[in-house]
Amino acid sequence: METADERRFVRRLEGVPPATYFVGSAVFHYLGPAFAVLLFARVEPLGVAWLRIGSAALIFAVWRRPWRTLAALDVAGRRLVVAMGAVLAIMNVCFYVSIDRLPLGTVAAIEFLPVIVLAAIGARTARNGAALVLAVGGVYLLTDVQLAAEPVGMAFAFANAALFALYIVLAHRVAQYGALGGIDGLAAAMLIAWVVVTPLGGWGALPALTDPGVLLAGIGVGVTSSVIPYVCDQLAMARMPRATYALLVSLLPATATVIGIVVLGQIPSWAEVAGVALVVAGVGVHREQSTRGR
């Protein structure tokens, strides 16, 4: 059972305006991966992905005890959690392989193309058509810069983009699934993600297990990449209409570019700056057909 202190803590979290949580998510969504890039010199990218998910899963296990959530769920709820966990695991693997080969801002911009395409297909308006043209133009500039040099990185970046769109769909469902509660559903999904990612990246994390400094750095990546931003996402998604959330995600490619410059020294070319700017403009311009959905 959840203690009174835990209930009070969650109520305090839920009392904060949802846009505030999105800003927190926007900062940490790419700050953690920027630190992960610095770890690639010591640990394979797949190993860093395993450390990120594993440390987050352990933190959620201590905090929320997700096995209780899984035991209490109906069949539909368990399927939802398993699906989200599998997507989180594979998405993170694709993301780390891509940022090992491409600038962080480029990967971030490509992440949002499927979201805009789906919006344009679902609501055939001149506004969404313009959004699609802007976003496709931006991605074209980015791929024209990177495709010849890093075809593997681009392939994983586009796979990550498709999975990111699926993550948004599943995370919204988890946040609003009555029997789950957003953070408890996230905790259960992260436990599933750890199981899924272990055969893919567990071997790559072995060097970190004998190096306390690297292990602590990996845990830090997990906290900044998978605990803080995903909790913020759940708290924002539970109370934020999809149209508002879609507008705010325009912050993320620009945030990633700035973090790439400050933390990693990844100075973008003018073509890359233009590509990111067009994607940001496309995300900002597109609008869902109805703002009644959540």
C-alpha positions in Angstrom: 0.0 0.0 0.0 1.1 3.6 -0.7 2.0 5.4 2.5 0.5 8.8 3.5 3.8 10.5 2.9 4.0 9.1 -0.6 0.4 10.2 -1.3 1.2 13.7 -0.1 4.3 13.9 -2.2 2.5 12.8 -5.3 -0.3 15.4 -4.6 2.4 18.1 -4.3 3.8 17.0 -7.7 0.4 17.1 -9.3 -0.2 20.6 -8.0 2.5 22.1 -10.1 1.4 23.6 -13.4 1.9 21.0 -16.2 3.8 23.4 -18.5 6.5 23.7 -15.7 7.0 19.9 -15.9 7.3 20.1 -19.7 10.1 22.7 -19.3 11.9 20.4 -16.9 11.5 17.5 -19.3 12.8 19.6 -22.2 16.0 20.4 -20.4 16.8 17.0 -19.1 15.5 15.1 -22.2 18.8 15.9 -23.9 21.1 17.0 -21.0 21.3 13.4 -19.8 22.1 12.0 -23.3 24.8 14.7 -23.7 26.5 13.4 -20.6 26.0 9.9 -22.0 28.0 10.9 -25.1 30.9 11.8 -22.8 30.7 8.2 -21.4 31.0 6.6 -24.8 34.8 6.8 -24.5 34.6 4.3 -21.6 31.5 2.3 -22.3 29.9 1.1 -25.5 26.7 3.0 -26.5 24.5 0.0 -25.9 26.1 -0.4 -22.5 25.3 3.2 -21.6 21.7 2.5 -22.7 21.6 -0.5 -20.4 23.0 1.6 -17.5 20.5 4.3 -18.1 17.5 2.0 -18.1 18.8 -0.2 -15.4 19.5 2.6 -12.9 16.2 4.2 -13.6 14.4 0.9 -13.1 16.1 0.4 -9.8 15.2 3.9 -8.6 11.6 3.4 -9.6 11.6 0.0 -8.0 12.6 1.5 -4.6 10.3 4.5 -5.0 7.1 3.0 -6.5 7.5 -0.8 -6.1 6.1 -1.5 -9.6 5.5 -5.2 -9.2 2.5 -4.3 -7.1 1.1 -2.3 -10.1 1.7 -5.1 -12.5 0.0 -7.6 -10.1 -3.1 -5.4 -9.8 -3.5 -4.6 -13.5 -6.1 -6.1 -15.9 -5.0 -7.8 -19.1 -5.3 -4.6 -21.1 -3.3 -2.6 -18.6 -0.5 -5.2 -18.6 -0.3 -5.2 -22.4 -0.1 -1.4 -22.4 2.8 -1.4 -19.8 4.7 -4.2 -21.7 4.3 -2.3 -25.0 5.6 0.9 -23.4 8.5 -0.9 -21.8 9.5 -2.6 -25.0 9.3 0.7 -26.9 11.4 2.5 -24.2 14.1 -0.1 -24.4 14.4 -0.3 -28.2 14.0 3.5 -28.6 16.9 4.2 -26.2 19.1 1.7 -28.0 18.4 3.4 -31.4 18.9 6.8 -29.8 22.3 6.1 -28.3 23.6 4.4 -31.5 22.5 7.5 -33.5 23.9 10.1 -31.1 27.2 8.2 -31.1 27.4 9.0 -34.8 25.4 12.2 -35.3 25.1 15.6 -33.6 22.6 15.7 -30.8 20.6 18.5 -32.5 20.3 16.6 -35.7 18.9 13.5 -34.0 16.5 15.6 -32.0 15.1 17.3 -35.1 14.6 14.0 -36.9 12.7 12.7 -33.9 9.8 14.9 -34.5 9.1 14.2 -38.2 6.7 11.3 -37.7 4.7 13.3 -35.1 4.2 16.1 -37.7 3.4 13.7 -40.5 0.8 11.9 -38.4 -0.7 15.3 -37.5 -0.9 16.4 -41.1 -2.5 13.1 -42.2 -5.0 13.2 -39.3 -6.1 16.8 -39.9 -5.8 17.9 -43.6 -5.6 21.6 -43.2 -3.5 24.3 -44.9 -1.8 25.0 -41.6 -0.7 21.4 -41.1 0.3 21.1 -44.8 2.6 24.1 -44.2 3.9 22.5 -41.0 4.7 19.3 -43.0 6.5 21.2 -45.7 8.6 23.1 -43.1 9.5 19.9 -41.2 10.3 17.9 -44.3 12.5 20.7 -45.6 14.4 20.8 -42.4 14.9 17.1 -42.3 16.1 17.2 -45.9 18.7 19.8 -45.0 19.9 17.7 -42.1 19.9 14.4 -44.0 21.7 16.0 -46.9 24.4 17.1 -44.5 24.7 13.7 -42.7 23.4 10.9 -45.0 26.6 10.4 -47.0 28.9 10.5 -44.0 26.8 8.5 -41.5 24.2 6.3 -43.2 24.1 3.9 -40.1 23.6 6.9 -37.8 20.8 8.2 -40.0 19.1 4.8 -40.1 19.0 4.5 -36.4 17.9 8.2 -36.0 14.9 7.6 -38.2 14.1 4.3 -36.3 14.4 6.3 -33.1 12.0 8.9 -34.5 9.3 6.3 -35.3 9.7 4.8 -31.8 9.5 8.3 -30.3 6.1 8.9 -31.9 4.9 5.5 -30.6 6.3 6.4 -27.1 4.2 9.6 -27.1 1.0 7.6 -27.9 1.7 5.0 -25.3 2.9 7.4 -22.6 -0.4 9.4 -23.0 -2.4 6.2 -22.6 -0.4 5.2 -19.5 -0.8 8.7 -18.0 -4.6 8.6 -18.4 -5.2 4.9 -17.8 -7.4 4.9 -14.7 -6.0 1.7 -13.0 -2.4 2.8 -13.5 -1.6 6.3 -12.5 1.1 7.9 -14.6 4.2 7.5 -12.5 3.3 3.9 -11.4 2.7 2.9 -15.0 6.0 4.5 -16.0 7.8 2.6 -13.2 6.3 -0.7 -14.3 7.2 0.0 -17.9 10.8 0.9 -17.0 11.1 -2.5 -15.2 10.0 -4.2 -18.5 12.4 -2.0 -20.5 15.3 -3.3 -18.3 14.4 -6.9 -19.1 14.1 -6.1 -22.8 17.4 -4.1 -23.1 19.5 -6.6 -21.1 20.2 -9.0 -23.9 20.8 -6.1 -26.3 23.2 -4.0 -24.2 24.0 -5.7 -20.9 27.3 -7.1 -22.2 28.4 -3.6 -23.1 27.9 -2.4 -19.6 30.3 -5.0 -18.0 33.3 -2.6 -17.9 31.3 -0.1 -15.9 30.5 -2.7 -13.2 34.2 -2.8 -12.1 34.8 0.9 -12.3 32.9 2.9 -9.5 33.4 6.2 -11.2 32.0 5.1 -14.5 29.2 3.3 -12.7 28.2 6.4 -10.8 28.3 8.4 -14.1 26.0 5.8 -15.7 23.6 6.1 -12.8 23.7 9.9 -13.2 22.8 9.5 -16.8 19.8 7.3 -15.8 18.6 9.9 -13.3 18.9 12.8 -15.7 17.7 10.9 -18.8 15.0 8.4 -17.7 13.8 9.4 -14.2 13.4 13.2 -14.2 12.2 13.8 -17.8 9.9 10.8 -18.0 8.3 11.6 -14.6 7.9 15.2 -15.9 6.3 13.8 -19.1 3.8 11.8 -17.1 2.8 14.6 -14.9 2.4 17.0 -17.8 0.6 14.5 -20.1 -1.9 13.7 -17.4 -3.3 17.2 -17.5 -2.2 18.7 -20.8 -4.2 18.5 -24.0 -2.4 16.9 -26.9 -2.5 20.1 -29.0 -0.7 22.0 -26.2 1.8 19.3 -25.7 2.5 19.2 -29.5 3.1 22.9 -29.5 5.6 22.7 -26.6 7.6 19.9 -28.1 8.9 22.5 -30.5 11.3 23.5 -27.7 13.1 20.1 -27.8 15.2 20.3 -31.1 16.4 23.8 -30.2 17.2 22.6 -26.6 19.2 19.7 -27.9 21.2 21.9 -30.3 22.0 24.4 -27.4 23.0 21.5 -25.1 25.1 19.9 -27.9 27.0 23.2 -28.2 27.5 23.8 -24.5 28.2 20.3 -23.3 29.7 18.6 -26.3 31.1 21.4 -28.3 29.1 20.3 -31.4 29.0 23.5 -33.4 26.4 23.2 -36.1 26.9 24.3 -39.7 24.5 26.9 -41.1 22.7 24.2 -43.0 22.2 22.2 -39.8 21.0 25.4 -38.0 18.5 26.0 -40.8 17.3 22.4 -40.8 16.7 22.5 -37.0 14.9 25.8 -37.3 12.6 24.5 -40.0 11.7 21.5 -37.9 11.0 23.7 -34.9 8.9 25.9 -37.0 7.0 22.9 -38.4 6.3 21.5 -34.9 5.2 25.0 -33.8 2.9 25.6 -36.8 1.1 22.2 -36.8 -2.2 22.0 -35.0 -4.4 19.0 -34.2 -7.9 18.9 -35.6 -9.6 19.0 -32.2 -8.2 20.3 -28.9 -10.8 18.4 -26.9 -8.6 15.2 -26.9 -6.0 14.7 -24.2 
